[in-house]
C-alpha cells in the first residue's frame, strides 16, 4: 500500500472514531468535502500544509499522534 493510501485510511479511521463527518472535518480544515473524500480514498495527492490543516485543525490531533501508528512503522530496510 502506498503512503497516500495509508494517510487516507488513517484520516478516515481517526475521523470515524471521533464520530465526525467528512463535512465537519473539511469545514474545520477549510477544505472541500469532496476533496476530503478523495484524500480518504487515496485518490488525491496532498501537500504538507493541507495535511497539517486536516490533522491539526480538522481532527484536532498532533502529527505525532497521527503518525505514531502501526501502518507507518517501517517494515524493511531503506534502499540506497
C-alpha positions as CSV (number, residue, x, y, z in Angstrom):
1,X,0.0,0.0,0.0
2,X,1.4,3.4,-0.9
3,X,1.8,6.3,1.6
4,X,-1.1,8.2,0.0
5,X,-3.5,5.4,0.7
6,X,-2.1,4.9,4.2
7,X,-2.6,8.5,5.1
8,X,-6.2,8.4,3.7
9,X,-7.1,5.3,5.7
10,X,-5.6,6.8,8.9
11,X,-7.6,10.0,8.4
12,X,-10.8,8.0,8.0
13,X,-10.0,5.8,10.9
14,X,-9.5,8.7,13.3
15,X,-12.4,10.7,11.9
16,X,-14.9,7.8,12.4
17,X,-13.5,7.1,15.9
18,X,-14.3,10.7,16.8
19,X,-17.8,10.4,15.2
20,X,-17.0,13.2,12.8
21,X,-18.4,13.5,9.3
22,X,-16.2,14.3,6.3
23,X,-18.1,17.6,6.1
24,X,-17.3,18.6,9.7
25,X,-13.6,17.8,9.3
26,X,-13.5,19.6,5.9
27,X,-15.1,22.7,7.4
28,X,-12.7,22.9,10.3
29,X,-9.7,22.3,8.0
30,X,-11.0,24.8,5.4
31,X,-11.0,22.2,2.5
32,X,-13.8,20.9,0.3
33,X,-15.8,17.9,1.4
34,X,-15.3,16.2,-1.9
35,X,-11.5,16.8,-1.5
36,X,-11.7,15.0,1.9
37,X,-13.4,12.1,0.3
38,X,-10.7,11.8,-2.4
39,X,-7.9,12.0,0.3
40,X,-9.5,9.3,2.4
41,X,-9.8,7.0,-0.6
42,X,-6.2,7.6,-1.6
43,X,-7.1,9.3,-4.9
44,X,-5.5,12.7,-4.2
45,X,-2.0,13.9,-3.5
46,X,-1.9,16.2,-0.6
47,X,0.5,18.9,0.4
48,X,2.1,19.0,3.9
49,X,0.2,22.3,4.6
50,X,-3.2,20.7,3.7
51,X,-2.3,17.6,5.7
52,X,-1.5,19.8,8.6
53,X,-4.9,21.6,8.3
54,X,-6.7,18.2,8.2
55,X,-4.8,16.6,11.1
56,X,-4.3,19.6,13.4
57,X,-7.5,21.6,12.8
58,X,-9.9,19.1,11.3
59,X,-9.2,16.2,13.6
60,X,-7.6,18.2,16.4
61,X,-4.7,15.9,17.0
62,X,-0.9,16.3,16.6
63,X,1.2,15.0,13.8
64,X,2.9,12.7,16.3
65,X,-0.3,11.1,17.3
66,X,-1.3,10.8,13.7
67,X,1.9,9.1,12.5
68,X,2.5,7.1,15.7
69,X,0.6,4.2,14.3
70,X,1.4,0.7,13.1
71,X,0.7,1.4,9.5
72,X,3.5,3.9,9.4
73,X,6.2,1.7,11.0
74,X,9.0,0.7,8.7
75,X,8.7,-3.0,7.7
76,X,12.1,-3.2,6.0
77,X,15.4,-1.6,5.2
78,X,15.7,1.6,3.3
79,X,17.4,1.2,0.0
80,X,20.3,3.4,-1.1
